[in-house]
């Protein structure tokens, strides 16, 4: 779980990121990023794993935990703004290390992680 100030939890904030955020695509993830506004000077994140990725809630929650753990560790290195990590079905077949490595590569490649 993220600290409260680092959670992108409100429905209107999530919709804003979906509508106005910049998209980065990968076979494993779709990342929506919206640069921080004057009101929000922190990095806020949310992870979305649909039932198309994994039918069992246990598997979906495991994927979320892996991604949240990665984001929590590298929170200081992320560019300020709001992040929405949308997981794609290929992730369900991967091990935790592969998921972390791939997410790191995507963030570095798109200059979102220093």
Secondary structure as GFF3:
##gff-version 3
##sequence-region A 1 114
A	DSSP	three_ten_helix	4	6	.	.	.	ID=ss1
A	DSSP	alpha_helix	11	20	.	.	.	ID=ss2
A	DSSP	beta_strand	22	25	.	.	.	ID=ss3
A	DSSP	beta_strand	29	35	.	.	.	ID=ss4
A	DSSP	beta_strand	44	48	.	.	.	ID=ss5
A	DSSP	alpha_helix	57	73	.	.	.	ID=ss6
A	DSSP	three_ten_helix	75	77	.	.	.	ID=ss7
A	DSSP	beta_strand	81	87	.	.	.	ID=ss8
A	DSSP	three_ten_helix	89	93	.	.	.	ID=ss9
A	DSSP	alpha_helix	96	109	.	.	.	ID=ss10
###
